[in-house]
Amino acid sequence: MLKKLLPLLFLITLNAFAQDTIGRKKTNPVFIPQEIQDDTLIKSPNKGPEFHHVIDYAHGVQIKSITLEELTISRYHINDSLLNAPASISILSQSQIQRNNLSDISPVLNTLPGVFMQSGGINTNRISIRGIGARTPYGTNKIRAFYGSIPLTSGDSETTIEDIDLEIIDRVEVIKGPLSSLYGAGLGGAILLTPKLSAATGSTGKVSTTHGSFGLMKNTIGYSLDTQNGSLNLSYHKLETDGYRDNSAYEREGVTLAGELFRKENSRLTYFGNYTYLKAYIPSSIDKETFENDPGAAAFTWNAAKGYEQYDSWLGGLAYDWQLGKVKNSTSVFINFKENYEPRPFDILAQDTKAWGARTQFSGDFKLGKMKTEFVAGLEYFNDGFEGSTYANLYEDNNGQGSLQGERLTGTEQQRGFINAFAQLRVQLARKWELQAGLNYNKTQFELDNTFPEASSSSESYAYEGIWSPQVSLLYKPSPLQTLYASVSRGFSLPSIEETLTEDGTINPNIKPENGYNFEVGGKFWLQDRNLYAEISLYRMQVKDLLVAQRVGDDQYVGVNAGETLHQGIEASITHHWQISPAFALKRYVAVSIGQYEFTEFLNNDVDYSGNDLTGVPDNKINAGITLLAPYGLYLTADYYYVNRLPLNDANSLYADSYNLLNGKAGWRHELFKGFTTHVSAGVNNATDTKYASMVLVNATGFGGASPRYYYPGLPVNFYGNVSVNYSF
């Protein structure tokens, strides 16, 4: 019955956007829980800050007047206003990040238009933006990600954001398309995670616990201190789940330290450190028959080997910001170490990774004739390397005990380094017209040493030619609350080191980076007396020198440049705040992605796939949601997801079915006494118990007569609850 009501609920939500706002009185603001305050979309006609209603949760009366807070974007941009950015940028606030069960970022990222995060498990994910990265066999690439100033993208182009605890993220910014003048190699875009720092002067302690279906348990404890000269934020979390499928238990714990030192009016030093331990068993993908009849099963060989990944990871960084007159500078350095051990049915991989780098950026403004001009210019250096070995896995001789390390098979050392130089100008051409132009230069080189067996050892090095990536945007503002823009930008994506190798493990000098020009027009609008915010963008990008990973073994791929792909579509989103009465309010959103992703030229192994749909990405995606705010800190949220069918192979002979999902959450936040707040919430995901593939393995191949294993089953209906307390003193 609930499945039949979903389309009706969606139409009701859309119809509500057309209604006039009811009860817009200036007395008695709506009672908004803290988790939802920063989503209240009412804007000032001048600078565009958000209204934040401050209320007394215990008694339901107003205790402060309306406060204002700027809606800003990352300080790495040439301006800090979302409205003045001629690009498609989506922002998730802290409340939206914590809208679900506090353990998985995929449900919240998937509410954004143009973004599709597939999740085969907490540790198995693939993020694609506008179809870029959809054909990656495992993991995420072609997208750059940062936590503060620390890159989360490795030297071999792999991006991992799922290890960062959601409760230490202040917000997420997703930049769609190749804004290469600032972020370098990221054909699909960039994801920026902002660390959560102290929000109020003094000390604050927090304890939170979450429990849910399939043995989900997450405990968090945190302490923050903010003074006039600096801040300290210390957090510990532990996350465990038994998993829905066989061989899918997961355990992660981490400690994070972050804050500021030497804080002055024009300077500050920001520090960050994180340690993460993870052990996650891997059920892997399954074939269609198993997916339909026994989705809780693991792949046979992975279950027999009790395959898993285990690692210790350390991140650390320092950033110093200062201002002298009109010139600002932000300089950061970082380190990243990871020790990984991964028993797989076909071998055991042991790998130690070390990365370090630095970034400096200058910004300021000056007069170019009578035109006000702002600039950003800087340099980024990144160095990444690892030592790795594979060993025989003797699980078949281990009496059912799982993986057992045998003799060493291979030894490899890899090193990659690149330099990004970037600059961007923002010129005020006239009162309503603005021009932004940027340029990025990238130079990448890498080395590969095969160290074992010694008889076949070799050493090679290679460097790509320097890559220039321009960007030009024109912005028109018909009013202070409306923006129209058009942009052209070039992006590129470097091959992973595996993709640069031949079948015998030597470097293939003929492999080229993927590259393409993105053409985009869009608009951003505040309407209905600033209670409704709407965005729309139309884009077209032709990607050349398409990198194709051809499978030549259980976990061995070689790369070829096999053709071109077309990525074009429309993205639209609407967010509306409706004050129903002095005591109740409703916030609603709809996000729609309509795309056309196809191979325009694609010849692989003498088979012509030109004209076929691009593998691994749905053409259409719809998300809608509501947040009902009630007196005394009560609230209710619901999110609806529709994902169209997607092709599983390049031949388009098999598709994963489309699906609908419904998630819901209810909560209550109450201030027991001054400074002491408690928050209780409970939720359900996949309320309609839909059977669907939450991730797919594109172009899966069956070995030894076995059926191809395309499917990672999504969780059935599952529940969770959370209790947290905060004390500020």
WORAGI-V228870 format. One record per run of one state. SS is the DSSP state (h for helix, s for strand, l for the rest). FROM is the first residue (numbers start at 1). LEN is the number of residues. If there is no record, write none. Layout:
# WORAGI-V228870
ss = {SS	SS}
from = {FROM	FROM}
len = {LEN	LEN}
This chain:
# WORAGI-V228870
ss = {l	h	l	h	l	s	l	s	l	s	l	s	l	s	l	s	l	s	l	s	l	h	l	h	l	s	l	s	l	s	l	s	l	s	l	s	l	s	l	s	l	h	s	l	h	l	s	l	s	h	s	l	s	l	s	l	s	l	s	l	h	l	h	l	s	l	s	l	s	l	s	l	h	l	s	l	s	l	h	l	s	l	s	l	s	l	h	s	l	s	l	s	l	s	l	s	l	s	l	s	l	s	l	s	l	s	l	s	l	h	s	l	s	l	s	l	s	l	s	l	s	l	s	l	s	l}
from = {1	2	18	34	38	43	44	49	53	55	57	61	63	67	71	72	73	81	82	88	93	94	98	106	110	115	122	124	130	132	133	140	141	143	148	150	152	153	154	159	160	166	169	177	180	184	189	196	202	213	216	227	231	242	250	262	267	282	286	287	288	294	300	306	308	325	327	344	348	369	371	394	395	398	405	429	433	453	454	457	458	464	467	480	482	494	498	501	502	507	508	514	528	532	545	547	554	556	562	563	580	585	605	607	609	613	614	620	630	631	634	644	646	648	655	657	659	674	676	686	693	697	711	714	718	729}
len = {1	16	16	4	5	1	5	4	2	2	4	2	4	4	1	1	8	1	6	5	1	4	8	4	5	7	2	6	2	1	7	1	2	5	2	2	1	1	5	1	6	3	8	3	4	5	7	6	11	3	11	4	11	8	12	5	15	4	1	1	6	6	6	2	17	2	17	4	21	2	23	1	3	7	24	4	20	1	3	1	6	3	13	2	12	4	3	1	5	1	6	14	4	13	2	7	2	6	1	17	5	20	2	2	4	1	6	10	1	3	10	2	2	7	2	2	15	2	10	7	4	14	3	4	11	1}
